[in-house]
Amino acid sequence: MKINLPMIMMFGASLALAACGCSRKSDAKTELEKAANVLSAGEPAPAAPPPVSSQPTQPVEATTASQPVSAPSASQQMKEAMAAYKAGNLEDAVTRLQKLRATPAMTPEQRIALNDAMGAVMTEIYSLAAKGDARAKMAVKQYEEMQTRRQ
């Protein structure tokens, strides 16, 4: 039997490379914090409110009713999802992350950070569900339902 040294070296190198590539385990809390930082860094500073004149031309009720209610910012939504996850409210965290994921106005860096965080959270939730955690099982069920509705 002839031993092919280059083949053995290539096989060993590929095993070492595979072991290094698979050893990175992302912590869900860390990924959520990274995503929150990326989302907050990409947001513009809040606009200054318009100056208020001393004599209003419209009643106060009419001006507040005509102003649109703005949705929470992406960084605020991410902070709420992170708080829900840390509090153990997995279903709420999954719902918030899925809604945030559907937000169209994100930079590529923000989208990548959000997807990394979502992946880390879902990996941890699937792991908990496999161990029999009822909250995690419900979160998995909700996540899968939201995924099928989205398509």
N, CA and C of each residue as an Amber inpcrd file, in Angstrom:
protein
   453
   0.8410000  -1.1740000   0.0000000   0.0000000   0.0000000   0.0000000
   0.8870000   1.2390000   0.0000000   0.6660000   2.1010000  -0.9390000
   1.4630000   3.3030000  -1.0800000   0.7510000   4.4580000  -0.3750000
   1.4560000   5.1500000   0.5120000   0.8860000   6.2760000   1.2440000
   1.1520000   7.5450000   0.4570000   0.1250000   8.2750000   0.2090000
   0.2170000   9.5150000  -0.5450000   0.3010000  10.6750000   0.4560000
   1.5200000  11.1620000   0.6980000   1.7560000  12.1990000   1.6930000
   0.9810000  13.4910000   1.4140000   0.9540000  13.9950000   0.1900000
   0.1740000  15.2310000  -0.0440000  -1.3170000  15.0660000   0.2560000
  -1.8740000  13.9080000  -0.0390000  -3.2970000  13.6810000   0.2580000
  -3.5550000  13.6780000   1.7580000  -2.6420000  13.0710000   2.5120000
  -2.7920000  13.0330000   3.9640000  -2.6790000  14.4450000   4.5360000
  -1.7590000  15.2330000   4.0080000  -1.5970000  16.6180000   4.4780000
  -2.8380000  17.4450000   4.1600000  -3.3960000  17.2690000   2.9740000
  -4.6030000  18.0140000   2.6090000  -5.7770000  17.6030000   3.4910000
  -5.8860000  16.3090000   3.7740000  -6.9580000  15.8140000   4.6250000
  -6.8260000  16.3950000   6.0320000  -5.6070000  16.4050000   6.5690000
  -5.3650000  16.9580000   7.9000000  -5.6580000  18.4480000   7.9520000
  -5.2350000  19.1570000   6.8960000  -5.4860000  20.6050000   6.8540000
  -6.9750000  20.8960000   6.7710000  -7.7080000  20.1200000   5.9930000
  -9.1460000  20.3510000   5.8860000  -9.8550000  20.0490000   7.2010000
  -9.4100000  19.0290000   7.9300000  -9.9930000  18.7480000   9.2400000
  -9.7160000  19.8830000  10.2210000  -8.4960000  20.4020000  10.2040000
  -8.1550000  21.5040000  11.0920000  -8.9720000  22.7480000  10.7620000
  -9.1260000  23.0170000   9.4760000  -9.9140000  24.1730000   9.0490000
 -11.3810000  24.0120000   9.4420000 -11.9040000  22.8270000   9.2790000
 -13.2990000  22.5790000   9.6510000 -13.4970000  22.7280000  11.1540000
 -12.5450000  22.2640000  11.9350000 -12.6500000  22.3780000  13.3930000
 -12.5980000  23.8320000  13.8290000 -11.7610000  24.6270000  13.1960000
 -11.6620000  26.0540000  13.5450000 -12.9320000  26.7980000  13.1330000
 -13.4680000  26.4770000  11.9730000 -14.6600000  27.1620000  11.4750000
 -15.8990000  26.8370000  12.2750000 -15.9860000  25.6480000  12.8210000
 -17.1750000  25.2340000  13.5570000 -17.0870000  25.5430000  15.0410000
 -15.9510000  26.0030000  15.5070000 -15.7930000  26.2190000  16.9370000
 -16.4100000  27.5230000  17.4160000 -16.7380000  28.4310000  16.5110000
 -17.3170000  29.7100000  16.9070000 -18.7640000  29.5110000  17.3290000
 -19.0010000  29.6630000  18.6010000 -20.3640000  29.5630000  19.1140000
 -20.7960000  30.9610000  19.5260000 -21.8460000  31.4390000  18.9090000
 -22.2880000  32.7920000  19.2160000 -23.2960000  32.7560000  20.3550000
 -23.0860000  33.6250000  21.3020000 -23.9770000  33.7610000  22.4360000
 -25.1240000  34.6870000  22.0250000 -26.3380000  34.3020000  22.3110000
 -27.5000000  35.0700000  21.8800000 -27.5040000  36.4750000  22.4820000
 -27.1610000  36.5850000  23.7540000 -27.1690000  37.9100000  24.3890000
 -26.1200000  38.8180000  23.7490000 -24.9510000  38.2640000  23.4670000
 -23.8920000  39.0510000  22.8400000 -24.3140000  39.5120000  21.4570000
 -24.9050000  38.6160000  20.6790000 -25.3520000  38.9680000  19.3300000
 -26.4600000  40.0100000  19.3610000 -27.3580000  39.9020000  20.3280000
 -28.4230000  40.8930000  20.4600000 -27.8400000  42.2710000  20.7930000
 -26.8560000  42.2900000  21.6810000 -26.2350000  43.5680000  22.0380000
 -25.4820000  44.1710000  20.8560000 -24.7870000  43.3210000  20.0860000
 -24.1000000  43.8130000  18.8880000 -25.0970000  44.4080000  17.9050000
 -26.1940000  43.6980000  17.6890000 -27.2140000  44.1900000  16.7560000
 -27.8280000  45.4900000  17.2470000 -28.0680000  45.5920000  18.5450000
 -28.6230000  46.8360000  19.0930000 -27.6560000  47.9970000  18.8630000
 -26.3620000  47.7380000  19.0310000 -25.3700000  48.7940000  18.7990000
 -25.3240000  49.2010000  17.3350000 -25.3700000  48.2290000  16.4290000
 -25.3330000  48.5310000  14.9980000 -26.5840000  49.2930000  14.5820000
 -27.7390000  48.8800000  15.0850000 -28.9870000  49.5550000  14.7320000
 -29.0340000  50.9780000  15.2860000 -28.5250000  51.1820000  16.4840000
 -28.5490000  52.5350000  17.0440000 -27.5160000  53.4360000  16.3810000
 -26.4090000  52.8690000  15.9090000 -25.3790000  53.6680000  15.2460000
 -25.8490000  54.1600000  13.8840000 -26.7140000  53.3970000  13.2200000
 -27.1630000  53.7620000  11.8860000 -28.3420000  54.6960000  11.8480000
 -28.8720000  55.0670000  13.0010000 -30.0480000  55.9300000  13.0220000
 -29.6580000  57.3890000  13.0140000 -30.4230000  58.1980000  12.3010000
 -30.1590000  59.6300000  12.3410000 -30.5720000  60.1960000  13.6890000
 -29.9930000  61.3160000  14.0420000 -30.3590000  61.9790000  15.2930000
 -31.8080000  62.4520000  15.1940000 -32.5350000  62.4130000  16.3000000
 -33.9300000  62.8510000  16.2420000 -34.0220000  64.3120000  15.8270000
 -35.0000000  64.6080000  14.9970000 -35.1900000  65.9700000  14.5010000
 -35.7250000  66.8530000  15.6160000 -35.3340000  68.0900000  15.5820000
 -35.8170000  69.0380000  16.5840000 -37.2840000  69.3260000  16.3190000
 -38.0730000  69.4810000  17.3710000 -39.4930000  69.7840000  17.1600000
 -39.6360000  71.1740000  16.5470000 -40.6970000  71.3940000  15.7810000
 -40.8930000  72.7110000  15.1750000 -41.1350000  73.7520000  16.2610000
 -40.7110000  74.9800000  16.0080000 -40.9220000  76.0260000  17.0180000
 -42.4120000  76.2830000  17.2230000 -42.7650000  76.5360000  18.4530000
 -44.1560000  76.7850000  18.8090000 -44.3470000  78.2920000  18.9160000
 -45.3450000  78.7970000  18.2030000 -45.6120000  80.2390000  18.2710000
 -46.3700000  80.5570000  19.5550000 -46.3380000  81.8070000  19.9400000
 -46.9880000  82.2020000  21.1820000 -48.5110000  82.1520000  21.0750000
 -49.0490000  82.3430000  19.8640000 -50.4960000  82.2820000  19.6860000
 -50.8110000  81.1520000  18.7030000 -51.3660000  80.0830000  19.1850000
 -51.6910000  78.9810000  18.2740000 -52.8310000  79.3640000  17.3380000
 -52.7150000  78.8990000  16.1150000 -53.7650000  79.1830000  15.1340000
 -54.8370000  78.1000000  15.1440000 -54.5000000  76.9180000  15.6820000
 -55.4560000  75.8170000  15.7720000 -55.5780000  75.4040000  17.2260000
 -56.6920000  74.8110000  17.5770000 -56.8010000  74.2860000  18.9370000
 -55.7680000  73.1720000  19.1520000 -55.3710000  72.9610000  20.3930000
 -54.3540000  71.9770000  20.7290000 -54.7850000  70.5730000  20.3280000
 -56.0550000  70.2420000  20.5190000 -56.5360000  68.9110000  20.1850000
 -56.3740000  68.6240000  18.7000000 -56.6360000  69.6100000  17.8750000
 -56.5600000  69.4130000  16.4320000 -55.1280000  69.2090000  15.9740000
 -54.1720000  69.8980000  16.5790000 -52.7810000  69.7480000  16.1550000
 -52.2300000  68.3880000  16.5600000 -52.5870000  67.8990000  17.7190000
 -52.0740000  66.5980000  18.1210000 -52.7490000  65.4800000  17.3430000
 -53.9980000  65.6600000  16.9680000 -54.6990000  64.6180000  16.2260000
 -54.2010000  64.5340000  14.7920000 -53.7630000  65.6520000  14.2110000
 -53.3200000  65.6300000  12.8260000 -51.8890000  65.1380000  12.6700000
 -51.1020000  65.1070000  13.7420000 -49.7300000  64.6330000  13.6620000
 -49.7180000  63.1180000  13.6720000 -48.9780000  62.5100000  12.7270000
 -48.9430000  61.0580000  12.7010000 -48.1420000  60.5080000  13.8760000
 -48.5830000  59.3750000  14.3760000 -47.8810000  58.7180000  15.4640000
 -46.7830000  57.8750000  14.8390000 -45.5470000  58.1660000  15.1920000
 -44.4380000  57.4430000  14.5780000 -44.2270000  56.0970000  15.2700000
 -43.8380000  55.1290000  14.4770000 -43.5450000  53.8070000  15.0010000
 -42.2190000  53.8640000  15.7410000 -42.0060000  52.9630000  16.6910000
 -40.7310000  52.9730000  17.3990000 -39.5770000  52.7330000  16.4270000
 -38.4430000  53.3230000  16.7270000 -37.2820000  53.1850000  15.8600000
 -36.7720000  51.7490000  15.8980000 -35.9380000  51.4160000  14.9380000
 -35.3830000  50.0620000  14.8660000 -34.5450000  49.7490000  16.0970000
 -33.7770000  50.7220000  16.5590000 -32.9610000  50.4690000  17.7530000
 -33.8450000  50.2820000  18.9840000 -34.9530000  51.0210000  19.0690000
 -35.8730000  50.8590000  20.1930000 -36.5340000  49.4840000  20.1390000
 -36.9360000  49.0610000  18.9540000 -37.5330000  47.7320000  18.8020000
 -36.5260000  46.6490000  19.1890000 -35.2660000  46.8360000  18.8140000
 -34.2340000  45.8580000  19.1510000 -34.0100000  45.8060000  20.6570000
 -34.0190000  46.9720000  21.3110000 -33.8560000  47.0070000  22.7620000
 -35.0110000  46.3050000  23.4610000 -36.2220000  46.4760000  22.9400000
 -37.3900000  45.8100000  23.5180000 -37.3000000  44.3040000  23.3330000
 -36.8240000  43.8550000  22.1630000 -36.6560000  42.4210000  21.9080000
 -35.5890000  41.8480000  22.8310000 -34.5060000  42.5980000  23.0270000
 -33.4300000  42.1440000  23.9020000 -33.9160000  42.0470000  25.3490000
 -34.7050000  43.0240000  25.7820000 -35.2490000  42.9970000  27.1410000
 -36.1880000  41.8070000  27.3220000 -37.0090000  41.5360000  26.3150000
 -37.9160000  40.3900000  26.3940000 -37.1330000  39.0800000  26.4640000
 -36.0730000  38.9830000  25.6770000 -35.2640000  37.7610000  25.6840000
 -34.5790000  37.5700000  27.0350000 -33.9940000  38.6450000  27.5480000
 -33.2960000  38.5430000  28.8350000 -34.2590000  38.2350000  29.9730000
 -35.5050000  38.6840000  29.8520000 -36.5120000  38.4170000  30.8780000
 -37.0820000  36.9990000  30.7640000 -36.7140000  36.2890000  29.7090000
 -37.2070000  34.9290000  29.5340000 -38.5100000  34.8420000  28.7760000
 -38.9750000  35.9510000  28.2470000 -40.2110000  35.9680000  27.4660000
 -39.8360000  35.6860000  26.0110000 -39.5980000  34.4210000  25.7120000
 -39.0570000  34.0170000  24.4200000 -40.0220000  34.2790000  23.2690000
 -41.3090000  34.0410000  23.4850000 -42.2920000  34.2760000  22.4140000
 -42.3320000  35.7450000  22.0180000 -42.3160000  36.6230000  22.9930000
 -42.3370000  38.0580000  22.7160000 -41.0580000  38.4760000  21.9920000
 -39.9340000  37.9410000  22.4250000 -38.6570000  38.2730000  21.7790000
 -38.6560000  37.8290000  20.3220000 -39.1400000  36.6250000  20.0560000
 -39.1860000  36.1080000  18.6870000 -40.1160000  36.9700000  17.8290000
 -41.2610000  37.3320000  18.3710000 -42.2070000  38.1650000  17.6350000
 -41.5990000  39.5240000  17.3030000 -40.9650000  40.1320000  18.2760000
 -40.3490000  41.4440000  18.0550000 -39.2270000  41.3660000  17.0250000
 -38.4050000  40.3170000  17.1000000 -37.3130000  40.1630000  16.1360000
 -37.8510000  39.9220000  14.7230000 -38.9060000  39.1330000  14.6150000
 -39.4960000  38.8770000  13.2990000 -40.0850000  40.1540000  12.7000000
 -40.7620000  40.9520000  13.5250000 -41.3200000  42.2180000  13.0370000
 -40.2050000  43.1670000  12.6170000 -39.1440000  43.1900000  13.3900000
 -38.0060000  44.0340000  13.0470000 -37.3290000  43.5460000  11.7690000
 -37.2870000  42.2540000  11.6030000 -36.6940000  41.6750000  10.3970000
 -37.4780000  42.0680000   9.1510000 -38.7670000  42.3170000   9.2870000
 -39.6070000  42.7040000   8.1530000 -39.4880000  44.1850000   7.8090000
 -38.7600000  44.9340000   8.6170000 -38.5630000  46.3610000   8.3600000
 -37.7440000  46.5420000   7.0970000 -38.2600000  47.2890000   6.1160000
 -37.5420000  47.4110000   4.8470000 -36.3640000  48.3850000   4.8820000
 -36.4260000  49.4030000   5.7050000 -35.4010000  50.4460000   5.6870000
 -34.2730000  50.1300000   6.6620000 -33.3190000  49.3120000   6.2000000
 -32.1370000  48.9680000   6.9870000 -30.9330000  48.9370000   6.0770000
 -29.8090000  49.3020000   6.6360000 -28.5730000  49.1980000   5.8750000
 -28.1600000  47.7320000   5.8200000 -27.3010000  47.3630000   4.8960000
 -26.8320000  45.9710000   4.8550000 -26.1670000  45.5330000   6.1650000
 -25.4160000  46.4320000   6.7970000 -24.7620000  46.0910000   8.0610000
 -25.7900000  45.8200000   9.1590000 -26.8400000  46.6250000   9.1760000
 -27.9020000  46.4250000  10.1600000 -28.6220000  45.1040000   9.9120000
 -28.8920000  44.8140000   8.6470000 -29.5770000  43.5670000   8.3050000
 -28.7280000  42.3570000   8.7070000 -27.4260000  42.4150000   8.4590000
 -26.5280000  41.3110000   8.8200000 -26.5040000  41.1250000  10.3320000
 -26.3790000  42.2340000  11.0720000 -26.3510000  42.1500000  12.5310000
 -27.6600000  41.5730000  13.0710000 -28.7680000  41.9920000  12.5000000
 -30.0750000  41.4820000  12.9330000 -30.1970000  39.9900000  12.6290000
 -29.7730000  39.5800000  11.4450000 -29.8470000  38.1580000  11.0920000
 -28.9320000  37.3150000  11.9690000 -27.7420000  37.8280000  12.3060000
 -26.8500000  37.1070000  13.2170000 -27.4900000  36.9460000  14.5880000
 -28.0990000  38.0170000  15.0780000 -28.7570000  37.9660000  16.3830000
 -29.9310000  36.9900000  16.3530000 -30.7260000  37.0590000  15.2900000
 -31.8730000  36.1550000  15.1600000 -31.4140000  34.7070000  15.1170000
 -30.3420000  34.4440000  14.3800000 -29.8060000  33.0860000  14.2970000
 -29.3210000  32.5770000  15.6410000 -28.6220000  33.4270000  16.3890000
 -28.1260000  33.0250000  17.7020000 -29.2730000  32.7670000  18.6750000
 -30.2740000  33.6420000  18.6390000 -31.4320000  33.4730000  19.5250000
 -32.1740000  32.1810000  19.1800000 -32.4040000  31.9550000  17.8980000
 -33.1550000  30.7620000  17.5170000 -32.3580000  29.4890000  17.7880000
 -31.0460000  29.5340000  17.6460000 -30.2180000  28.3680000  17.9860000
 -30.3780000  28.0320000  19.4530000 -30.3380000  29.0550000  20.2970000
 -30.4970000  28.8240000  21.7300000 -31.9120000  28.3470000  22.0570000
 -32.9090000  28.9240000  21.4110000 -34.2900000  28.5180000  21.6740000
 -34.5240000  27.0750000  21.2240000 -34.0130000  26.7030000  20.0430000
 -34.1550000  25.3200000  19.5860000 -33.4540000  24.3610000  20.5370000
 -32.3140000  24.7730000  21.0700000 -31.5920000  23.9320000  22.0250000
 -32.4080000  23.7350000  23.3020000 -32.9960000  24.8150000  23.7950000
 -33.8470000  24.7240000  24.9830000 -35.0800000  23.8650000  24.7220000
 -35.6640000  24.0090000  23.5310000 -36.8510000  23.2190000  23.1890000
 -36.5060000  21.7360000  23.1270000 -35.3110000  21.4170000  22.6170000
 -34.8990000  20.0100000  22.5480000 -34.7200000  19.4170000  23.9360000
 -34.4130000  20.2660000  24.9140000 -34.2480000  19.8040000  26.2890000
 -35.5800000  19.7470000  27.0330000 -36.6720000  20.1760000  26.3820000
 -37.9960000  20.0680000  26.9810000 -38.5630000  21.3510000  27.5670000
 -37.9200000  22.4820000  27.3550000 -38.4150000  23.7560000  27.8790000
 -39.7170000  24.1280000  27.1650000 -40.7850000  24.2740000  27.9430000
 -42.1090000  24.5610000  27.3690000 -42.1610000  25.9420000  26.7160000
 -41.5210000  26.9520000  27.3330000 -41.5090000  28.2960000  26.7560000
 -40.8020000  28.2940000  25.4110000 -39.7010000  27.5530000  25.3420000
 -38.9440000  27.4840000  24.0910000 -39.7510000  26.7610000  23.0170000
 -40.4740000  25.7200000  23.3940000 -41.3070000  25.0100000  22.4210000
 -42.3770000  25.9280000  21.8420000 -42.9750000  26.7550000  22.7050000
 -43.9860000  27.6940000  22.2300000 -43.3560000  28.7480000  21.3170000
 -42.1480000  29.1960000  21.6610000 -41.4640000  30.1880000  20.8370000
 -41.1130000  29.6070000  19.4730000 -40.6870000  28.3440000  19.4440000
 -40.3780000  27.6760000  18.1680000 -41.6340000  27.5680000  17.3230000
 -42.7360000  27.1650000  17.9500000 -44.0020000  27.0400000  17.2270000
 -44.4140000  28.3860000  16.6350000 -44.3110000  29.4390000  17.4360000
 -44.6850000  30.7710000  16.9660000 -43.7650000  31.2250000  15.8390000
 -42.4640000  30.9920000  15.9810000 -41.5030000  31.3730000  14.9510000
 -41.8150000  30.6740000  13.6320000 -42.0870000  29.3880000  13.6960000
 -42.3770000  28.6360000  12.4790000 -43.6780000  29.0850000  11.8320000
 -44.6780000  29.4300000  12.6610000 -45.9290000  29.9550000  12.1060000
 -45.6970000  31.2890000  11.4090000 -44.8920000  32.1400000  12.0160000
 -44.6050000  33.4400000  11.4190000 -43.8070000  33.2810000  10.1270000
 -42.9320000  32.3110000  10.0860000 -42.1530000  32.0550000   8.8770000
 -43.0440000  31.5750000   7.7250000 -43.9940000  30.7220000   8.0240000
 -44.8670000  30.2190000   6.9670000 -45.8550000  31.2960000   6.5010000
 -46.2990000  32.1620000   7.4140000 -47.1900000  33.2590000   7.0330000
 -46.4700000  34.2750000   6.1500000 -45.1770000  34.4720000   6.4100000
 -44.3950000  35.4610000   5.7010000 -44.1860000  35.0730000   4.2300000
 -44.1310000  33.8050000   3.9530000 -43.8320000  33.3520000   2.5990000
 -44.9990000  33.3640000   1.7280000
